[in-house]
């Protein structure tokens, strides 16, 4: 189906014969083995949990910077402010991704088949 659609709209199919991937997206027999074999892409859940972990790490760094500023342990105002803004921007980006995902889900659920 995808091949016929690509042909219809004029998209050229790449030559995958040397990579060991068949034109239907599966591994062809005699595919690339050993060290040259490409790693499988990470599942979406792993990517999502890594992103949430990075947001959490930035928030912890901001909390540590503010605590250091308040305790007077050598953290200057600029460092604490930058750490807080990084954490804030990361959280806002995660919230925007969440909102877009929910919007897409609601759009799909509203479709009639």
C-alpha positions as CSV (number, residue, x, y, z in Angstrom):
1,X,0.0,0.0,0.0
2,X,2.7,2.5,1.0
3,X,4.8,1.6,-2.1
4,X,1.8,2.2,-4.4
5,X,1.1,5.5,-2.6
6,X,4.7,6.6,-3.0
7,X,4.6,5.7,-6.7
8,X,1.3,7.6,-7.2
9,X,2.6,10.8,-5.6
10,X,6.1,10.5,-7.1
11,X,8.3,9.6,-4.2
12,X,11.2,7.4,-5.1
13,X,11.9,4.3,-3.1
14,X,15.4,4.2,-1.7
15,X,17.6,1.2,-2.5
16,X,17.7,-0.9,0.7
17,X,19.2,-4.0,-0.8
18,X,22.7,-3.5,0.7
19,X,21.2,-2.8,4.2
20,X,19.5,-6.1,4.6
21,X,16.0,-4.5,4.9
22,X,13.4,-5.8,2.5
23,X,11.2,-3.3,0.7
24,X,8.2,-4.3,2.9
25,X,10.1,-3.0,6.0
26,X,11.2,-6.4,7.4
27,X,14.7,-7.8,7.6
28,X,15.7,-9.7,4.5
29,X,17.5,-13.0,4.8
30,X,21.3,-12.4,4.9
31,X,20.9,-9.0,6.4
32,X,23.6,-7.0,8.2
33,X,24.9,-8.9,11.2
34,X,27.4,-8.3,13.9
35,X,28.8,-4.9,14.7
36,X,27.3,-3.3,11.6
37,X,23.8,-4.1,12.6
38,X,21.9,-1.0,13.5
39,X,20.4,-0.7,17.0
40,X,16.6,-0.9,17.1
41,X,14.9,2.4,17.7
42,X,14.0,3.1,21.3
43,X,10.3,2.7,22.1
44,X,8.3,5.8,22.6
45,X,7.8,5.0,26.3
46,X,11.5,5.0,26.8
47,X,11.9,8.4,25.1
48,X,9.1,9.8,27.1
49,X,10.4,8.6,30.4
50,X,13.9,9.9,29.6
51,X,12.4,13.3,28.8
52,X,10.5,13.4,32.0
53,X,13.7,12.4,33.9
54,X,15.6,15.3,32.3
55,X,12.9,17.7,33.3
56,X,13.0,16.3,36.9
57,X,16.8,16.6,36.9
58,X,16.6,20.3,35.8
59,X,14.1,21.0,38.6
60,X,16.4,19.4,41.1
61,X,19.3,21.4,39.9
62,X,17.2,24.6,40.2
63,X,16.2,23.6,43.8
64,X,19.8,23.0,44.7
65,X,20.9,26.3,43.3
66,X,18.2,28.2,45.1
67,X,19.1,26.4,48.4
68,X,22.7,27.3,47.9
69,X,21.8,30.9,47.2
70,X,19.7,31.1,50.4
71,X,22.3,29.4,52.5
72,X,25.0,31.7,51.2
73,X,27.3,28.9,50.0
74,X,28.8,30.6,47.0
75,X,25.9,30.3,44.5
76,X,25.3,33.7,42.9
77,X,21.9,35.1,41.9
78,X,22.6,34.7,38.2
79,X,23.3,31.0,38.4
80,X,20.2,30.3,40.5
81,X,18.0,32.4,38.1
82,X,19.4,30.6,35.0
83,X,18.8,27.2,36.7
84,X,15.3,28.2,37.5
85,X,14.6,29.4,34.0
86,X,16.0,26.2,32.5
87,X,13.7,24.2,34.7
88,X,10.7,26.4,33.9
89,X,11.3,26.2,30.2
90,X,11.7,22.4,30.3
91,X,8.5,22.0,32.3
92,X,6.6,24.3,29.9
93,X,7.9,22.3,26.9
94,X,6.8,19.0,28.5
95,X,3.4,20.5,29.3
96,X,3.1,21.7,25.6
97,X,4.0,18.2,24.4
98,X,1.4,16.7,26.8
99,X,-1.3,19.1,25.5
100,X,-0.5,18.4,21.9
101,X,-0.6,14.6,22.5
102,X,-4.0,15.0,24.3
103,X,-5.3,17.1,21.4
104,X,-4.2,14.5,18.9
105,X,-5.8,11.7,21.0
106,X,-9.1,13.6,21.2
107,X,-8.9,14.3,17.5
108,X,-8.4,10.6,16.7
109,X,-11.2,9.6,19.1
110,X,-13.6,12.0,17.3
111,X,-13.0,10.4,13.9
112,X,-15.7,8.2,12.4
113,X,-14.7,5.1,10.6
